[in-house]
Amino acid sequence: MKVLVLQHVDAEHPGTFRDCFREDGVHWDVVHLDQGDRIPKLAAYDCMLVMGGPQDVWEEDAHPWLVPEKAAIRQFVTEMQRPFLGICLGHQLLADALGGTVAPGTPEVGVMTIARTPAGQADALLSGLPDPMTVLQWHGAEVSELPANATLLASSADCRVQAFRVGPHAYGLQCHVEVGADMVDEWAAIPAYAESLRRALGDDGLAHLQRDVRRRQSAFRTDARMLYRNLRRLVAR
């Protein structure tokens, strides 16, 4: 398997998935869009993984690289029909690129739960994962309208579209399943994230979030590995 990873900030990397890639001998290339990297030709890749970031999908004037990124997502998903997973901003980019709508929503920051829809309970990517599932949330925007022909897979109390699928191979997850032990500290160093953390959890929010993530780290890692194995099976098809 050869994976193309699109990143929007250094701290938002594939996390636990990187360990899975190394263990399986998977080749992955990282494109740092915020640093001016160009997206390579897509034909060489079996899977695209698009990570989170402090940007919003509508900020094309401030971040012109969002335009070719959305075009690449459309090509990979609709023309090439290859497996795709978008996380947080990547989830929102998938929706936007395919004709859905992303807008400011109720912020979710912290360790929370999501619950699957009936379609989600039967879905191949989510197979074997807990339901409800405890995840890390850290977002202020959300998918407010799904693309045509998309299937809703999971929701939370404050965000209806936590997971969706387009066709049999393209997925968006608003929540973070990839989070590793050090990622909370890395994200808290990003000013926009630090401010959202303070607004959501107060001045001592970082300490509380660090504690909650440490307590759940083993379960987070187990869930990430299960989702990765399911993704590999989708690629193998």
Helices and strands as residue ranges (DSSP letters): E 2-7, H 16-24, E 27-32, G 33-35, G 42-44, E 47-50, H 66-74, I 75-79, E 84-87, H 89-97, E 101-116, H 118-121, E 133-145, E 150-155, E 163-166, E 170-173, H 183-188, H 191-201, H 205-236
